[in-house]
Amino acid sequence: VPWLLLLHMTFALSSADPGQEAPVARRKPPAGLTWTSVALSAVLVAASIGSADSKSVIAQLQAVDTRWLWVAFAINVAQLGLLGLRWSRIATLLGLRLGWVKATSEYALSTLTNQVLPSGIAGDGLRALRHAKSADRGLLAVLEALALDRLSGQVALCLFVFAGLPLVVNAGILGTDRLELGALAVVGTGLVLWWLAARSRNTEGVIAR
């Protein structure tokens, strides 16, 4: 039920973008195509339930405390709001038009797509294409904002990992020798990325001249 509510909120907010300029005019899809998409989604859900042991799944769900499901749903909504805020801020700094509500709804759809489809990046591709349709700049600028958004998340994750390393070492889970090797690998990767970024800026400066 929480995921169904989240999906309903996603589609309800996907066209909303308050506080921004007028959206780019686009042709409304035919009603038949919309209902076909809904019917196909329902068929896929029914096929997924039918291919699994539905009785066993229902029996396990009946034993779940629904209060924890609502807590997880609330945390998920708060997380999506923060992710949408991060993406909208990065896009705005790069000169792209993307409001917080629009970014949050697109992030929810992207997350759901990543969990349903294989590879784990299909949702990001969908997010980039949908943003490029309404953006006043090209696809490359949209992909740049998307890449920086994902990179900032990885940086935050690495900071949390580094903060917990002393606890891991004290617990004996990871030896100091492996820790030093991992630190050298991280520093080396950072230097390579910094060199590539500096070289890219120099190349852009030469081309601009």
N, C-alpha and C positions, 0 to 999 in steps of 0.2 A: 504493500500500500504506500509506504513512503516514496518508493521509486516512481510509482504511478503519479503521485502528487507532484514530484519534482519534474517529471516529464511534462505534465500539464502546465506547470509554471513556466517551463522552458519555452514551449510553443506559444504560450500566451504573451510572454514578454519579448519574443524574438523580433517583433516588429516595432517595439517601443524603444525610443532613444531620446528621452527628455533632455532639454538644455542644449541641444545641438542644432545645427543648421537643418534646413529642410532636406529630407532624404532624396536621393537620386530617384527620378521617376523610372519605374520599371513595369513591365507588362504583367498583369495578374495572371497566374496560371489557371488553366481551365478547371472548372469544378470537377469534371470527370477524372482528370489526372489526380486531383487531391483525394477524391474518394477511392481511387485505385490504390494510392499509396497507403491509405488507412486500411483498406481491405488486405493488401499484401502484408502489412505489419501484423494484422490480426492472424493471418494464416501462418506467418512465421512463428508467432508466439504459441499458437496452438500446436504447430508441428514440434516445437521445442519441448512443450509439456508432454506431448504424446510420445516422443522418442525417449524420454526419461521415465523412470519409475514414479509416476505421479502420486500413487498411493503412499509410497515411502516419503516422498517430498512433503506431502500434506501432513503426514503423521509427525514428521520432524518439525514442521512449522507450527503445529498445534502445541508443541512442548516449549516453544520459544516465548520468553517474557516480552510482550509487546512494548512494555515501557522502555526497554533497552533499544528497541527498534526506533522509537520516537526520539530517544536521545541521540542515536547515531544519525538520524535524519536531520535533526537540528544542527549537529556539528557539521554535517556535510553541506547544509545550506550556508552556514557561516563561512566554511572554507571556500565554497564557490564564490561567495561575495568578495572575499579577500583576493582570490585569484583574478576575478573580473576587474577589481580595482587596480591590481598590479598591471594587468595587460592594458587597460585603458590609459593608465598613466604613462606607460612606456610608449604606446602608440601616439599619445598626445605630444610627448617630447620629440617624437620623430616627425611631427607635422601631419599626423593622420587623424581623421575625425572618427572617434569611437567613444561613445558614452559608457558610463559604468553599468547601466541596466542592460544595454545591448551586449557589452562584453561578458557580463555575468551569465546571461541566457545562452550566448554562444559557447561559453566555457562548459555549461551544463550539458549542452548537446554534444560537445566534443568529448567530454568525459564518458558520457553514456555510449557513444560510438566506439571509443577505445575499449570499453569493457565488453561490448557485444561482438565486435569484429576482431579478427586476428591482427597481429603485428604491433598493436599498441600505439600506432601513429596515424591511423586512418582518420581519427577524430581531429587531429591537428591539421591534416590536409583539408578536411571539410571546413574547419574553422577559418583557414586562410582563404579558401575559395569564396566562402560566403562573405567574408570581410572585403575581399577585393572587388566584389560586385557593387558594394555601396561606398567604397573608398574613392576619394578624388585623386589618388595617386595610383601608380602601377602595382603589379603583383610583387615585384621585387621589394618595394618598401614595406608591403604587408608581411612578406616573408621575413624581412629583417626584424620587424617588431615581434613577430612570432618567435623567431630564434632567440632574441634577447629575453623574451618572457620566459622561455623554457630554460635558458642559461641561468637566469637569476634564480629560478627555482632550484637548479642543481647546485648553485653556489650556496644558497641557504641550507640545503641538505648537507653539503660538505661541512659547513660551519657547525651544524649540530653533531655530525659525526666526530669532528675534531674535539668538540667540547666533551664528548663522552669517552674519548680515548683513555684518559687517566683511569676511569672506572673499569674499562676493559682490561687494561694492563694489570691493575691491582687484583682483579678477579682471576688472573691467569689465563684468560681466554686467548690473548694475543701476546706473543713474545716481543721483546724490545727489538730483536733483530729484524723481524718482519715489519715492525712498526717503522723502523728507520728506512727500510727498503721502500715501503709505501710512501713515506714522506718524500724521499728522493724522486720517486716516480711522479708524485703530485707537483713538486716544484719544477721538475723538468718539463712536464706537460704545460704548466703555467708559463714558463719561459718561452716555449715554442709558440703558444698562442699569442703571447705578447709580441713576439717577433713578427708573426704573420700579420697581426693587426697593424703594427707600425709600418711594415712594408706595404700593406694595402693603402694606408693613408698617404704614404709617399708616392705611390703609383697614381692615386687619385689627384694629388697635387700636381704631378707632372702632366697628366692628361688635361687638367683644368687650365694649365698655362698654354 
